[in-house]
Amino acid sequence: MNTDLSTLPAGVVAVLVVLVIVQLALDVVALIDLYRRPADRVVSGNKWIWLAVILLVNLIGAILYLVVGRVRTEAAVVPPTSRPAPTESIADALYGKRDDTDPR
């Protein structure tokens, strides 16, 4: 079955082009994330399986990896600072304390 793309309606060709771009973008994002992520932060700990899923299962493989294949990291909680709150304002710290006897 040889189908010439020129015989397809323009809307169908546009949808196909968009799907190809989305698939390529998702594949690139998933592959870069898989490369940078340590093996212990990947579900099942085997990067080769996820590489095959991303490359062989087309659009769904990259989505599966991004949604299910990554082990979520806990959000970093910033501990409260032990420093006391500043007693002077920012303007005083930048420009010096204002002299109340100055007529300005």
Residue pairs with C-beta under 8 A, 6 or more apart in sequence:
5 13
8 16
19 59
22 59
23 58
23 59
23 62
26 59
26 62
26 63
26 66
27 54
27 55
27 62
29 62
29 66
30 54
30 61
30 62
30 65
30 66
31 51
31 54
33 65
33 66
33 70
34 42
34 47
34 50
34 51
34 54
34 65
34 69
37 70
39 45
39 46
39 47
40 71
41 70
41 71
41 73
42 50
42 69
42 70
42 71
43 50
43 68
43 69
43 70
43 71
44 50
50 65
50 69
53 61
53 64
53 65
53 69
54 61
54 62
54 65
55 61
57 64
86 93
88 97
92 98
